[in-house]
Amino acid sequence: MTDFRALIESRIAELEGMAESSREATATVELDQTRQGRLSRMDALQGQAMAQAAERRRVHTLSRLRSALTRIDSGYFGECQECGEHIAEARLVADPATLLCLDCASARERGN
């Protein structure tokens, strides 16, 4: 049996470690025309937008992982929130924050 608490805490630590580099990448881009040309500024703005999107995903993933720790503490970790069945261990190893078993996730994607 996988130690999901350790797995989740490890992933949280990894994501929290990325915070400083993320802050630097999402910093405001200076638009000083004496230092860089128009295309360089456009590249910098595009890079900033991509970094901001990555930061939003990082924060969202941290939230999902912390919620998974709460489910471990309350005894509901690994139970599908749709049908109440157990979520396969391999699915939880891939994404310990998942809330749905494979059948329910597939049904939701199909719109059922």
C-alpha positions, 0 to 999 in steps of 0.5 A, a space after each residue: 500500500 502506498 503511503 499517500 500522506 508522504 507522497 502528497 507532502 512530497 509533492 506539496 514541498 516540491 510545488 512550494 519550492 517552485 514559488 520563488 522562481 515563479 515569482 521572478 518569472 511573473 514579475 512585471 515586464 519593463 517596457 524600456 525601449 532604450 534597453 530592448 526592442 519591440 520583439 524582445 518586449 513581446 517575447 518577454 510579455 509572452 513569457 510572463 503570461 505563460 509563467 502566470 498561467 503556470 503559477 495559477 496551475 501550481 496554486 490550484 494543484 497545491 490547493 487540491 493536494 491540501 484537500 487530499 490531506 484533509 480527506 486522509 485525516 477525515 477518512 474519506 481519502 480514496 473514495 469516489 465523490 460520485 459513487 462512493 467506491 474506492 478509487 484505484 491505487 494506480 489512479 491515486 498514485 498518478 494524481 493523489 488529489 483525484 476525487 473520482 474513480 475512472 468510471 465516474 470521471 469517464 462518465 463526466 467527460 462524456 457528459 453523462 
